[in-house]
Amino acid sequence: MRNEVTGVFESHNAYEREKRWRKIFHQVTAAYLDARNTPALVAVNYDDSQPGNRKLGADLIHYIADCERTARAALGGNPVLFGMWQRLVEENDTVPAAMVAQIIRKFGRLAQARGLEPHRYFTHIRKGRPDKRPKVAGAA
């Protein structure tokens, strides 16, 4: 980890770990903001040459909830720190620098453990409920 007084890392591994957590924080918060800004309703476009509009679906709602639950858990359920996390995500500059480093470190570590990176979260294969899967005609 980093010495808070001198700002020097204990080792190169500690530096790489914190760098990875910072990257994960920015990836997750960018996807979180994108999901929060996705409209719940979209207009129908009958022109095939135009790309389709994205709609807020169940997967994005689950991602928003998972990000907020992870932030609350990482910050110990402290409403003041959660408010700072929200301001930091919305890119307000009113969060003190010492708190920014602490929030990024705590959130990045737990987001990595919970698999909230967008490339991991949205690529799992959904197979449906096991009891509702079609029966395969098997050999007798």
ZAFIKOL-645603 format. One record per atom (N, C-alpha, C): residue number from 1; atom name; x, y, z. Coordinates in steps of 0.05 Angstrom, whole numbers, plus 32768, in hexadecimal, padded with zeros to 4 digits. Layout:
<sites>
{site NUM, CA, {X, Y, Z}};
...
</sites>
This chain:
<sites>
{site 1, N, {8011, 7FE8, 8000}};
{site 1, CA, {8000, 8000, 8000}};
{site 1, C, {8011, 8019, 8000}};
{site 2, N, {8004, 802F, 7FFF}};
{site 2, CA, {8013, 8048, 7FFE}};
{site 2, C, {8014, 8055, 801A}};
{site 3, N, {802A, 8060, 8021}};
{site 3, CA, {802D, 806F, 8039}};
{site 3, C, {801F, 808A, 8035}};
{site 4, N, {800B, 808F, 8045}};
{site 4, CA, {7FFB, 80A7, 8042}};
{site 4, C, {800A, 80C1, 8048}};
{site 5, N, {801E, 80BF, 8059}};
{site 5, CA, {802E, 80D7, 8060}};
{site 5, C, {8041, 80DE, 8049}};
{site 6, N, {8050, 80CB, 8040}};
{site 6, CA, {8065, 80D1, 802C}};
{site 6, C, {805B, 80CD, 800F}};
{site 7, N, {8045, 80BD, 800B}};
{site 7, CA, {803B, 80B8, 7FF1}};
{site 7, C, {804C, 80A4, 7FE1}};
{site 8, N, {805D, 8094, 7FEF}};
{site 8, CA, {806E, 8080, 7FE2}};
{site 8, C, {8062, 8065, 7FE6}};
{site 9, N, {8063, 8055, 7FD1}};
{site 9, CA, {8058, 8039, 7FD3}};
{site 9, C, {806C, 8027, 7FE0}};
{site 10, N, {8062, 8012, 7FED}};
{site 10, CA, {8073, 7FFF, 7FFB}};
{site 10, C, {8083, 7FEE, 7FE7}};
{site 11, N, {8077, 7FE8, 7FD0}};
{site 11, CA, {8084, 7FD7, 7FBC}};
{site 11, C, {8078, 7FDD, 7FA1}};
{site 12, N, {8085, 7FD2, 7F8D}};
{site 12, CA, {807A, 7FD5, 7F72}};
{site 12, C, {805F, 7FC7, 7F6F}};
{site 13, N, {805C, 7FB0, 7F7D}};
{site 13, CA, {8043, 7FA2, 7F7C}};
{site 13, C, {802C, 7FB3, 7F88}};
{site 14, N, {8032, 7FC1, 7F9E}};
{site 14, CA, {801E, 7FD3, 7FAA}};
{site 14, C, {8016, 7FE9, 7F96}};
{site 15, N, {8029, 7FF4, 7F88}};
{site 15, CA, {8024, 8008, 7F73}};
{site 15, C, {8012, 7FFD, 7F5D}};
{site 16, N, {8019, 7FE5, 7F53}};
{site 16, CA, {8009, 7FD9, 7F3D}};
{site 16, C, {7FED, 7FD2, 7F47}};
{site 17, N, {7FEA, 7FC9, 7F5F}};
{site 17, CA, {7FD0, 7FC2, 7F6A}};
{site 17, C, {7FBE, 7FDC, 7F6C}};
{site 18, N, {7FC9, 7FF1, 7F76}};
{site 18, CA, {7FBA, 800A, 7F78}};
{site 18, C, {7FB4, 8016, 7F5D}};
{site 19, N, {7FC6, 8013, 7F4A}};
{site 19, CA, {7FC1, 801C, 7F2F}};
{site 19, C, {7FAB, 800C, 7F22}};
{site 20, N, {7FAA, 7FF2, 7F27}};
{site 20, CA, {7F94, 7FE1, 7F1C}};
{site 20, C, {7F79, 7FE9, 7F29}};
{site 21, N, {7F79, 7FEE, 7F43}};
{site 21, CA, {7F60, 7FF7, 7F51}};
{site 21, C, {7F56, 8011, 7F46}};
{site 22, N, {7F69, 8023, 7F40}};
{site 22, CA, {7F61, 803D, 7F35}};
{site 22, C, {7F55, 8039, 7F19}};
{site 23, N, {7F61, 8028, 7F09}};
{site 23, CA, {7F56, 8023, 7EEE}};
{site 23, C, {7F3A, 8016, 7EF0}};
{site 24, N, {7F37, 8003, 7F02}};
{site 24, CA, {7F1D, 7FF6, 7F06}};
{site 24, C, {7F09, 800A, 7F0F}};
{site 25, N, {7F10, 801C, 7F21}};
{site 25, CA, {7EFE, 8031, 7F2B}};
{site 25, C, {7EF4, 8042, 7F13}};
{site 26, N, {7F06, 804A, 7F02}};
{site 26, CA, {7EFD, 805B, 7EEC}};
{site 26, C, {7EED, 804C, 7ED7}};
{site 27, N, {7EF4, 8033, 7ED2}};
{site 27, CA, {7EE4, 8023, 7EBF}};
{site 27, C, {7EC7, 801E, 7ECA}};
{site 28, N, {7EC5, 8017, 7EE3}};
{site 28, CA, {7EAB, 8011, 7EEF}};
{site 28, C, {7E9A, 802A, 7EF1}};
{site 29, N, {7EA6, 8040, 7EFA}};
{site 29, CA, {7E96, 8058, 7EFD}};
{site 29, C, {7E8E, 8064, 7EE2}};
{site 30, N, {7E9E, 8060, 7ECD}};
{site 30, CA, {7E96, 8069, 7EB2}};
{site 30, C, {7E7E, 8058, 7EA9}};
{site 31, N, {7E7F, 803E, 7EAD}};
{site 31, CA, {7E69, 802D, 7EA5}};
{site 31, C, {7E50, 8033, 7EB6}};
{site 32, N, {7E54, 8039, 7ED0}};
{site 32, CA, {7E3E, 8040, 7EE2}};
{site 32, C, {7E30, 8059, 7ED9}};
{site 33, N, {7E40, 806E, 7ED2}};
{site 33, CA, {7E34, 8087, 7EC8}};
{site 33, C, {7E26, 8082, 7EAE}};
{site 34, N, {7E31, 8072, 7E9C}};
{site 34, CA, {7E24, 806D, 7E83}};
{site 34, C, {7E0A, 805F, 7E87}};
{site 35, N, {7E09, 804C, 7E9A}};
{site 35, CA, {7DF0, 803E, 7EA0}};
{site 35, C, {7DDC, 8050, 7EAD}};
{site 36, N, {7DE5, 8062, 7EBF}};
{site 36, CA, {7DD3, 8075, 7ECB}};
{site 36, C, {7DC7, 8089, 7EB7}};
{site 37, N, {7DD6, 808F, 7EA2}};
{site 37, CA, {7DCC, 80A2, 7E8E}};
{site 37, C, {7DBD, 8095, 7E77}};
{site 38, N, {7DB9, 807B, 7E78}};
{site 38, CA, {7DAA, 806D, 7E64}};
{site 38, C, {7D8C, 8071, 7E69}};
{site 39, N, {7D7E, 8079, 7E54}};
{site 39, CA, {7D61, 807E, 7E58}};
{site 39, C, {7D51, 8064, 7E5C}};
{site 40, N, {7D3C, 8066, 7E6C}};
{site 40, CA, {7D2B, 804F, 7E71}};
{site 40, C, {7D19, 804A, 7E5A}};
{site 41, N, {7D11, 805F, 7E4C}};
{site 41, CA, {7D00, 805D, 7E34}};
{site 41, C, {7D0E, 8068, 7E1C}};
{site 42, N, {7D0A, 805B, 7E05}};
{site 42, CA, {7D16, 8065, 7DEC}};
{site 42, C, {7D01, 8067, 7DD7}};
{site 43, N, {7D05, 8079, 7DC4}};
{site 43, CA, {7CF3, 807B, 7DAD}};
{site 43, C, {7CF9, 8066, 7D98}};
{site 44, N, {7CE5, 805E, 7D8A}};
{site 44, CA, {7CE9, 804A, 7D75}};
{site 44, C, {7CF3, 8058, 7D5C}};
{site 45, N, {7D07, 804C, 7D50}};
{site 45, CA, {7D13, 8057, 7D38}};
{site 45, C, {7D10, 8042, 7D22}};
{site 46, N, {7D00, 8047, 7D0E}};
{site 46, CA, {7CFB, 8034, 7CF9}};
{site 46, C, {7D10, 8034, 7CE3}};
{site 47, N, {7D23, 8046, 7CE4}};
{site 47, CA, {7D38, 8048, 7CD0}};
{site 47, C, {7D4D, 8033, 7CD6}};
{site 48, N, {7D51, 8020, 7CC4}};
{site 48, CA, {7D64, 800B, 7CC9}};
{site 48, C, {7D81, 8014, 7CC7}};
{site 49, N, {7D86, 802B, 7CBA}};
{site 49, CA, {7DA1, 8035, 7CB7}};
{site 49, C, {7DAB, 8042, 7CD1}};
{site 50, N, {7D9A, 8048, 7CE4}};
{site 50, CA, {7DA2, 8055, 7CFD}};
{site 50, C, {7DA6, 803F, 7D12}};
{site 51, N, {7DBA, 8044, 7D24}};
{site 51, CA, {7DBE, 8030, 7D39}};
{site 51, C, {7DA6, 8031, 7D4D}};
{site 52, N, {7DA1, 801A, 7D59}};
{site 52, CA, {7D8C, 8019, 7D6D}};
{site 52, C, {7D92, 8028, 7D86}};
{site 53, N, {7D7E, 8030, 7D94}};
{site 53, CA, {7D82, 803E, 7DAD}};
{site 53, C, {7D84, 802A, 7DC4}};
{site 54, N, {7D95, 8030, 7DD6}};
{site 54, CA, {7D99, 801F, 7DED}};
{site 54, C, {7D85, 8026, 7E03}};
{site 55, N, {7D7A, 8012, 7E10}};
{site 55, CA, {7D66, 8017, 7E25}};
{site 55, C, {7D70, 800B, 7E3F}};
{site 56, N, {7D68, 8018, 7E54}};
{site 56, CA, {7D6F, 800F, 7E6F}};
{site 56, C, {7D61, 7FF4, 7E74}};
{site 57, N, {7D71, 7FDF, 7E74}};
{site 57, CA, {7D66, 7FC4, 7E78}};
{site 57, C, {7D6D, 7FB9, 7E93}};
{site 58, N, {7D66, 7FA1, 7E98}};
{site 58, CA, {7D6B, 7F94, 7EB2}};
{site 58, C, {7D89, 7F92, 7EB8}};
{site 59, N, {7D99, 7F8C, 7EA3}};
{site 59, CA, {7DB6, 7F89, 7EA8}};
{site 59, C, {7DC3, 7FA3, 7EB1}};
{site 60, N, {7DBA, 7FBA, 7EA6}};
{site 60, CA, {7DC5, 7FD4, 7EAF}};
{site 60, C, {7DBB, 7FDB, 7ECA}};
{site 61, N, {7DA2, 7FD5, 7ED0}};
{site 61, CA, {7D97, 7FDB, 7EEB}};
{site 61, C, {7DA6, 7FCB, 7F00}};
{site 62, N, {7DAC, 7FB2, 7EFA}};
{site 62, CA, {7DBB, 7FA1, 7F0D}};
{site 62, C, {7DD7, 7FAC, 7F10}};
{site 63, N, {7DE3, 7FB6, 7EFA}};
{site 63, CA, {7DFE, 7FC1, 7EFC}};
{site 63, C, {7DFE, 7FDA, 7F0E}};
{site 64, N, {7DEB, 7FEB, 7F0A}};
{site 64, CA, {7DE9, 8003, 7F1B}};
{site 64, C, {7DE6, 7FFC, 7F38}};
{site 65, N, {7DD5, 7FE9, 7F3E}};
{site 65, CA, {7DD1, 7FE0, 7F5A}};
{site 65, C, {7DEA, 7FD3, 7F65}};
{site 66, N, {7DF7, 7FC2, 7F55}};
{site 66, CA, {7E10, 7FB5, 7F5F}};
{site 66, C, {7E26, 7FCA, 7F64}};
{site 67, N, {7E28, 7FDE, 7F54}};
{site 67, CA, {7E3C, 7FF3, 7F58}};
{site 67, C, {7E37, 8002, 7F72}};
{site 68, N, {7E1D, 8009, 7F76}};
{site 68, CA, {7E16, 8018, 7F8E}};
{site 68, C, {7E1A, 8007, 7FA7}};
{site 69, N, {7E12, 7FED, 7FA6}};
{site 69, CA, {7E16, 7FDB, 7FBD}};
{site 69, C, {7E33, 7FD8, 7FC3}};
{site 70, N, {7E43, 7FD5, 7FAE}};
{site 70, CA, {7E60, 7FD2, 7FB2}};
{site 70, C, {7E6C, 7FEB, 7FBE}};
{site 71, N, {7E63, 8002, 7FB5}};
{site 71, CA, {7E6E, 801B, 7FC1}};
{site 71, C, {7E67, 801D, 7FDE}};
{site 72, N, {7E4E, 8017, 7FE5}};
{site 72, CA, {7E46, 8018, 8001}};
{site 72, C, {7E56, 8004, 8012}};
{site 73, N, {7E5A, 7FEC, 8008}};
{site 73, CA, {7E69, 7FD8, 8017}};
{site 73, C, {7E86, 7FE0, 8019}};
{site 74, N, {7E92, 7FEA, 8004}};
{site 74, CA, {7EAE, 7FF2, 8004}};
{site 74, C, {7EB3, 8009, 8018}};
{site 75, N, {7EA0, 801B, 801A}};
{site 75, CA, {7EA3, 8032, 802B}};
{site 75, C, {7E97, 802E, 8047}};
{site 76, N, {7E91, 8016, 804D}};
{site 76, CA, {7E89, 800F, 8069}};
{site 76, C, {7E6D, 8019, 806F}};
{site 77, N, {7E5C, 801F, 805B}};
{site 77, CA, {7E41, 8028, 8061}};
{site 77, C, {7E40, 8045, 806A}};
{site 78, N, {7E56, 8053, 8069}};
{site 78, CA, {7E57, 806F, 8071}};
{site 78, C, {7E49, 8081, 805D}};
{site 79, N, {7E33, 808E, 8064}};
{site 79, CA, {7E24, 809F, 8050}};
{site 79, C, {7E34, 80B7, 8046}};
{site 80, N, {7E46, 80C1, 8057}};
{site 80, CA, {7E57, 80D8, 804F}};
{site 80, C, {7E6A, 80CF, 8039}};
{site 81, N, {7E77, 80B8, 803D}};
{site 81, CA, {7E8A, 80AE, 8029}};
{site 81, C, {7E7B, 80A6, 8010}};
{site 82, N, {7E63, 809B, 8012}};
{site 82, CA, {7E53, 8093, 7FFB}};
{site 82, C, {7E4C, 80AC, 7FEB}};
{site 83, N, {7E45, 80C2, 7FF8}};
{site 83, CA, {7E3F, 80DB, 7FEB}};
{site 83, C, {7E58, 80E6, 7FDC}};
{site 84, N, {7E6F, 80E3, 7FE8}};
{site 84, CA, {7E88, 80EB, 7FDB}};
{site 84, C, {7E8D, 80D9, 7FC3}};
{site 85, N, {7E87, 80BF, 7FC5}};
{site 85, CA, {7E8A, 80AD, 7FAE}};
{site 85, C, {7E79, 80B6, 7F97}};
{site 86, N, {7E60, 80BD, 7F9D}};
{site 86, CA, {7E4E, 80C6, 7F88}};
{site 86, C, {7E58, 80E0, 7F7B}};
{site 87, N, {7E62, 80F3, 7F8B}};
{site 87, CA, {7E6C, 810C, 7F80}};
{site 87, C, {7E85, 8106, 7F6F}};
{site 88, N, {7E96, 80F3, 7F78}};
{site 88, CA, {7EAE, 80EC, 7F6A}};
{site 88, C, {7EA7, 80DF, 7F4F}};
{site 89, N, {7E92, 80CE, 7F4F}};
{site 89, CA, {7E89, 80C1, 7F36}};
{site 89, C, {7E7E, 80D5, 7F23}};
{site 90, N, {7E70, 80E9, 7F2D}};
{site 90, CA, {7E64, 80FE, 7F1C}};
{site 90, C, {7E79, 8113, 7F14}};
{site 91, N, {7E92, 810E, 7F1C}};
{site 91, CA, {7EA9, 811F, 7F15}};
{site 91, C, {7EA7, 813B, 7F20}};
{site 92, N, {7E9D, 813D, 7F39}};
{site 92, CA, {7E9E, 8156, 7F47}};
{site 92, C, {7EB9, 8158, 7F54}};
{site 93, N, {7EC4, 8170, 7F56}};
{site 93, CA, {7EDE, 8174, 7F61}};
{site 93, C, {7EDD, 817C, 7F7F}};
{site 94, N, {7EC7, 8176, 7F8C}};
{site 94, CA, {7EC3, 817F, 7FA8}};
{site 94, C, {7ECC, 816A, 7FBC}};
{site 95, N, {7ED7, 8154, 7FB3}};
{site 95, CA, {7EE0, 813F, 7FC4}};
{site 95, C, {7EFE, 8143, 7FCB}};
{site 96, N, {7F05, 8143, 7FE4}};
{site 96, CA, {7F21, 8147, 7FEB}};
{site 96, C, {7F33, 8131, 7FDF}};
{site 97, N, {7F4B, 8138, 7FD8}};
{site 97, CA, {7F5E, 8126, 7FCB}};
{site 97, C, {7F64, 810D, 7FDC}};
{site 98, N, {7F66, 8111, 7FF6}};
{site 98, CA, {7F6C, 80FA, 8007}};
{site 98, C, {7F55, 80E6, 8007}};
{site 99, N, {7F3D, 80F0, 8006}};
{site 99, CA, {7F25, 80DF, 8005}};
{site 99, C, {7F23, 80D1, 7FEA}};
{site 100, N, {7F2B, 80DF, 7FD4}};
{site 100, CA, {7F29, 80D3, 7FBA}};
{site 100, C, {7F3A, 80BA, 7FB8}};
{site 101, N, {7F53, 80BB, 7FC2}};
{site 101, CA, {7F65, 80A4, 7FC2}};
{site 101, C, {7F59, 808D, 7FD2}};
{site 102, N, {7F4E, 8094, 7FE9}};
{site 102, CA, {7F43, 807F, 7FFB}};
{site 102, C, {7F2A, 8072, 7FEE}};
{site 103, N, {7F19, 8082, 7FE2}};
{site 103, CA, {7F01, 8077, 7FD5}};
{site 103, C, {7F08, 8066, 7FBE}};
{site 104, N, {7F1A, 806F, 7FAD}};
{site 104, CA, {7F23, 8060, 7F95}};
{site 104, C, {7F2F, 8045, 7F9E}};
{site 105, N, {7F40, 8046, 7FB2}};
{site 105, CA, {7F4D, 802D, 7FBB}};
{site 105, C, {7F38, 8019, 7FC6}};
{site 106, N, {7F26, 8022, 7FD7}};
{site 106, CA, {7F13, 8010, 7FE3}};
{site 106, C, {7EFF, 8006, 7FCE}};
{site 107, N, {7EF4, 8017, 7FBD}};
{site 107, CA, {7EE1, 800F, 7FAA}};
{site 107, C, {7EED, 7FFE, 7F94}};
{site 108, N, {7F05, 8005, 7F8B}};
{site 108, CA, {7F12, 7FF5, 7F76}};
{site 108, C, {7F18, 7FD9, 7F7F}};
{site 109, N, {7F21, 7FD6, 7F98}};
{site 109, CA, {7F27, 7FBB, 7FA2}};
{site 109, C, {7F0E, 7FAA, 7FA3}};
{site 110, N, {7EF8, 7FB5, 7FAD}};
{site 110, CA, {7EDF, 7FA5, 7FAF}};
{site 110, C, {7ED2, 7FA1, 7F94}};
{site 111, N, {7ED4, 7FB4, 7F83}};
{site 111, CA, {7EC8, 7FB2, 7F68}};
{site 111, C, {7ED7, 7F9C, 7F58}};
{site 112, N, {7EF1, 7F9A, 7F5C}};
{site 112, CA, {7EFF, 7F84, 7F4F}};
{site 112, C, {7EF7, 7F69, 7F5A}};
{site 113, N, {7EF4, 7F67, 7F74}};
{site 113, CA, {7EED, 7F4E, 7F81}};
{site 113, C, {7ED1, 7F45, 7F79}};
{site 114, N, {7EBF, 7F58, 7F74}};
{site 114, CA, {7EA3, 7F52, 7F6C}};
{site 114, C, {7EA0, 7F50, 7F4E}};
{site 115, N, {7EB4, 7F55, 7F3F}};
{site 115, CA, {7EB3, 7F52, 7F22}};
{site 115, C, {7EA2, 7F67, 7F14}};
{site 116, N, {7EA5, 7F80, 7F1D}};
{site 116, CA, {7E94, 7F96, 7F12}};
{site 116, C, {7EA1, 7FA4, 7EF9}};
{site 117, N, {7EB9, 7F9A, 7EF1}};
{site 117, CA, {7EC4, 7FA6, 7ED9}};
{site 117, C, {7EB0, 7FA0, 7EC2}};
{site 118, N, {7EAA, 7FB4, 7EB2}};
{site 118, CA, {7E96, 7FB0, 7E9D}};
{site 118, C, {7E9B, 7F99, 7E8A}};
{site 119, N, {7EB4, 7F94, 7E83}};
{site 119, CA, {7EBA, 7F7E, 7E71}};
{site 119, C, {7EB6, 7F63, 7E7E}};
{site 120, N, {7EB7, 7F61, 7E98}};
{site 120, CA, {7EB1, 7F48, 7EA6}};
{site 120, C, {7E94, 7F46, 7EAD}};
{site 121, N, {7E87, 7F5C, 7EB5}};
{site 121, CA, {7E6C, 7F5B, 7EBF}};
{site 121, C, {7E58, 7F55, 7EA9}};
{site 122, N, {7E5C, 7F61, 7E92}};
{site 122, CA, {7E48, 7F5F, 7E7C}};
{site 122, C, {7E4E, 7F48, 7E69}};
{site 123, N, {7E62, 7F38, 7E6D}};
{site 123, CA, {7E68, 7F23, 7E5A}};
{site 123, C, {7E61, 7F07, 7E64}};
{site 124, N, {7E55, 7F05, 7E7B}};
{site 124, CA, {7E4D, 7EEA, 7E84}};
{site 124, C, {7E36, 7EE0, 7E73}};
{site 125, N, {7E35, 7EC6, 7E6F}};
{site 125, CA, {7E21, 7EBA, 7E5E}};
{site 125, C, {7E09, 7EB3, 7E6F}};
{site 126, N, {7DF2, 7EBD, 7E66}};
{site 126, CA, {7DDA, 7EB7, 7E75}};
{site 126, C, {7DCD, 7E9F, 7E68}};
{site 127, N, {7DC8, 7E8B, 7E78}};
{site 127, CA, {7DBC, 7E72, 7E6D}};
{site 127, C, {7D9F, 7E6F, 7E77}};
{site 128, N, {7D96, 7E80, 7E88}};
{site 128, CA, {7D7B, 7E7D, 7E92}};
{site 128, C, {7D7A, 7E6B, 7EAA}};
{site 129, N, {7D63, 7E68, 7EB5}};
{site 129, CA, {7D5F, 7E57, 7ECC}};
{site 129, C, {7D63, 7E3A, 7EC5}};
{site 130, N, {7D71, 7E2A, 7ED5}};
{site 130, CA, {7D76, 7E0E, 7ECE}};
{site 130, C, {7D5C, 7DFE, 7ECB}};
{site 131, N, {7D47, 7E05, 7EDA}};
{site 131, CA, {7D2E, 7DF5, 7ED8}};
{site 131, C, {7D1D, 7DFE, 7EC0}};
{site 132, N, {7D25, 7E13, 7EB2}};
{site 132, CA, {7D15, 7E1C, 7E9B}};
{site 132, C, {7D24, 7E18, 7E80}};
{site 133, N, {7D3C, 7E0B, 7E81}};
{site 133, CA, {7D4B, 7E06, 7E69}};
{site 133, C, {7D3D, 7DF1, 7E58}};
{site 134, N, {7D3F, 7DF3, 7E3E}};
{site 134, CA, {7D32, 7DDE, 7E2D}};
{site 134, C, {7D3F, 7DC3, 7E31}};
{site 135, N, {7D2F, 7DAF, 7E30}};
{site 135, CA, {7D3A, 7D94, 7E33}};
{site 135, C, {7D46, 7D8B, 7E19}};
{site 136, N, {7D5E, 7D7F, 7E1B}};
{site 136, CA, {7D6C, 7D75, 7E04}};
{site 136, C, {7D63, 7D58, 7DFF}};
{site 137, N, {7D5C, 7D53, 7DE6}};
{site 137, CA, {7D54, 7D38, 7DDF}};
{site 137, C, {7D6D, 7D26, 7DE2}};
{site 138, N, {7D6D, 7D16, 7DF6}};
{site 138, CA, {7D85, 7D06, 7DFB}};
{site 138, C, {7D82, 7CEA, 7DEF}};
{site 139, N, {7D99, 7CDD, 7DEF}};
{site 139, CA, {7D9A, 7CC1, 7DE5}};
{site 139, C, {7D8E, 7CAF, 7DFA}};
{site 140, N, {7D80, 7C9C, 7DF2}};
{site 140, CA, {7D73, 7C8A, 7E05}};
{site 140, C, {7D84, 7C73, 7E0D}};
</sites>
